[in-house]
Amino acid sequence: MPLIKRSITLSDSLKQDQKQAKKRNVAIFIHNGVEILDFAGPSEVFASTEGFNVYTVSLSKEPIISQGFIKITPTYSLTDCPKPDIVVLPGGETGPFIENKPLIEWIKSSSTHAEVMLSVCTGAGLLAKAGLLDGKQATTFHSYIEPLQRATPNARILSDTRFVDNGQIITTAGVSAGIDGALHVVAKLKGNVIATQTARYMEYDKWKPEEGLIVKQSDN
């Protein structure tokens, strides 16, 4: 191979490697009974936006069942999951997992380095168990607001709020609100233009950024 051509090839390869290296890892936790749209909505947002490496993680690599009829094989388990930059905690039947110590420890550990910890629906209960909602404002699925408030007396759980952004910790209301929360994360990290492009690609014309709450530290 001529020297010049080889140099160009190596340069292109290096640029491609650098581009791949800059991708943010998005770990989406799934479990038996997870709500389909809770994880599929954010998955679609991040997978449709350049710069994100999206994968699923569960307690093990054994298949899980979503809403009784969809079988999903997780990409990773908690023990071999790549270090996430963004963690998504969908809801659904989260009750049995709130007391799972390895999961809660993984959430705590991830929060020490992740840019964003995003919950959808009752996934906020996992953040609460990990102590990540204490002293913060948050939201969740409408029928879970009161139980979460009782379980997290040091937090303020809001109703009629599409998402709440506390900085690193972002919570969303139920089911489809996970799409709004994920689009908000994209806007936060990559700008409103990119987030709008993603929403347009998804033909999701229901995204209204003003429906969320961005909390100033003095407001908590």
N, C-alpha and C positions, 0 to 999 in steps of 0.2 A: 504494500500500500504506500503511495507517495506520502512524503512527510507532511505536506500541507494538508492533504485530505485526512490523514490520520489525526492530525492535531485538531481539525475541525470536528471530527467524529468524537474525540475524547472530550472536547469542550462541550459539545451538545449533550454527551452522556453525563458530564458533571453537572450541567445546568438541570437536566432531568432529575438527577439524584437530589440536588438541592431543592428542587420544586417538591419532590416527594417528601423530603425530610421536613419541610415546612408544614405539612398537613397536620391538623390537630386530630388526635385520637378521640373518637366519640364512643364511649362504652355505654350500651343500652342494656340495662339489667332486665332480664325476663324470667318469669317464674310460672309455675302452674297456676292457672286462673288469671293470668295477666289480661287486661282489657286490650283487645286488638288495636283499636285506634290510639290508645294511650302510647303504645310503642311504635306503631306503624306510621302515625302522623309525624312525630319528630324524626323518625328514620328517613321518611321521604324528604323532609326539609333538608337535613344535613347531607344525605346522599345526592341530592339534586344540586347542591352548592359546591363549587370548586373549593378545595382546600381542607376537606374533612375526610378522615378515614373512619368509616362507621362499621361497628361490629357489635354482635350480641354477646352477653356474658350471663352466666347463671351459676347456681351453686355447684353444678357439675356439668359435664357435657352430655348428659342424658337428655333425650327429647322432652320438651315440656308441652303441655296442652293449653292453648288459649281459648277461653270461653267454651270449653267442652268439645270443640270439633276441629281445631287447627293444630297440627303437630309441628313443632319447630325444634330444630336441633341447634343449640347454642354454638357459637363459634369458639368460645373460650369458657373456662371455668374460672372461679375466683382465684385459683392458685396459679394459673398461667396466663392471665389476662394482661395484655400490654398496658403500660402505665397510661391512664386516661388523662386527657386535657379537659374533657367534658364528660360528666356522668349524667345519664338520664335514668330516672327512677319512675317508671310507669306505675299506675295503680291497677285496680282489679281486686282480686282476693289477696290482699297484702297481709291480712291478719296473722296467718301462720308464720310469716317471715319476719315480723317485727321483733320476735324474740330469738331470731337466729343469730347467735353470737358471731360466727365467722362473717356473715353478711354485714352486720352492723360494724364490725371492726374494719372490714374492707371499705365501707362507706367513710368511716372516720379517717382511715389512712389515705384514701383517695382525696379527701377534702384538704389534706395538708399540702397538696401540690396542684390540684386541678384548678383551672381557670373558672369553671362553672359547674355547679351542682344543681341540676334541673329536675324538679319533681313534677309529675303529672297526676292529677286526681288524688287518690288515696296514697300515692307514693310519698306524699308529704309526711305520712306517718313514719316512714323509714328515716327521713331527715330528722324528725323530732326525736326518735329513739336514739339517734346518734348524737343528740344534743346540739344539732346545727340550727335549730329554730329558736333557741332560747334568746330572749331579748330582741327578737325580730318580729316584723309583720309578715304574714303569709296568707295564702289562700289554698283552697282544695275543693274537691267535689262538694256540691251544695249540701248533701245529706251527711257529709263527714265533718262539716265545720264544727258543730257542737262537740262531738266526741274528740276531735283533735284539740279543741280548745281546753277541754277537761284534762286531756293527757299532757298538754303543754301549757301550764298556767303562766309561764314566764314569756309566752309569745302572744301576739294579738292576731287572731285568725279572722280574716276579712271575708265578707260575703259580697256578691255582686261585683267581683273583681276578676278580670280575665287572667291576669298574672301579676305577681309582685316580685320586683327586682330589688334585692338587698345588696347587690354587688356580686359576690360570688354565688350566693344562695338565691335561686330563683324558683318560685313555686307557681303552679298554674291551677286553674279550676279543672273541672272534669272533662274527660274524653277529648273532644275536639279542641279544647283550649290548649292542649299540648302542641298543636300546630302553631298557634299564636306565640306560645312561649319559645318554641324553637326558632321561629322567624325573628323574634325579639333578640335572641342570642346571636343570630346571624347579623342582624343590624348592629348590634353592640360590638361585635368583633370585626365585621367586614364592611359596615356602612349600610345606610338605608337603601341605596341604589341596588346593591347586591341582593338584599332581602326582598325588595320589591320585584326584582327579576325572578327570584325563586318563587315567590307567591304567584306571579303571572304564569310561570311555567306550569305550576301546579293547578292553575285556574282556580286559585283560592282567593276569591274576591271578598271574603268576609273578614280579612285581616284589618283590624283597626287598632293601630299602635296606642292610640289614646285611651283605649279601654283598660290598659294596664297601669300599674302604679310603680314608679321608680322611686325608691325610698332613699332619702338623704340620711346620712348616719345620725344626724341630730334628731331625726323623726322617730327613730326606733326607741 
